[in-house]
Amino acid sequence: MCMLLSCVHLIHQPLRRIQSWFVLPSRSFMDLKALVSSLNDFASLSLAESWDNVGLLVEPSPPHSVSTLFLTNDLTEEVMQEALQKKADLILSYHPPIFRALKRITWNTWKERLVIRALEHRVGIYSPHTAYDAIPHGVNNWLAKGLGACTTIPLRPSMAPSYPTEGTHHVEFSMGHTEHLETVISSIQKIPEISSLITVPARAEGEEQTRVSLNCTQKALLEVVALLSQNSLLYHKTEIMLLQKPLLPYTGMGRLCTLSEPVSLSDLVERIKSHLKLPHIRLALGMGKTLESQVKVAALCAGSGSSILQGVEADLYLTGEMSHHEVLDAVANGISVILCEHSNTERGFLSELQDMLTTYLENKINIIVSERDRDPLHVV
Ligand SMILES: [Zn+2]
């Protein structure tokens, strides 16, 4: 009966409406604030380097709905033109198009023109940059896939964004003279930035004691230690522990990749070319190495990796760019170097990102990848 009713219902629809019902995709739109919140959940901006400029960089006046999210590695003026033609409502530019402070917004420089064009056409700009380098499912993870089967660990692991408890230090001490307990506790409570102050009855060496524990900041620690020193007869067995931020698994800058099976350098070059879809890459052979030398361990960093790769023991460094002298240093240490130009080691991630975000955002919006975004350098 239900089927019959729905058929009758369809028959009475105007033909044009029935067609659009079948043809139009189910995607709708998301409010910009909700979308930015989802993007921040997908990759926490707290994982970005402290020097970086990440997040929502350009915001049209609210409310702003996003139906089309446009992905690019670099937001050049040519790419902005493409984004406008494709009716983007938000541009996700991996590299932040605004990095240094802008003191004016005029038509004089291309970065300023990007802001003007974005706001005039009501297009937001969001940049995740090094947050995407750090996440387990991010740019470096994608680059490592080009090496073949391997286990990877971050070269510089990320730490959890906050301490597990308030404060940076944990202090514990015992007091045997309970008549002074109230005085000491009262003095401690007056120190700012003290938390989790707890007293517990304890017995040590046959004596009734009170075990006091607290958390505090570095600044408060100095005052706590000074107070305890003044009352040196009152306490003993003082312990001070640094509260470490826990390391996040599989998260951080660069990757150290141990291949399941060692592979010749020449074979690895072909794998990397295939993964990055490049006809040419640059290779510096490590001292004493040949194209037939076996590679077991490769250290990589998407983009400009020298600061992360420096001093790492490996058979190979893979990154976008390194200076002449940094390459000489690596080669002298017997480490071969493959350079692919900066953004060539990043851009291919956008296709994976498109699929991941489509699923993550439950297909609510249209997500497209720029076709004009490219590395400015070509081998001719
Ligand atoms: Zn980069």
Residues whose N, C-alpha, C, O or C-beta is under 5 A from the ligand:
A	BS01	ZN	G303 S304
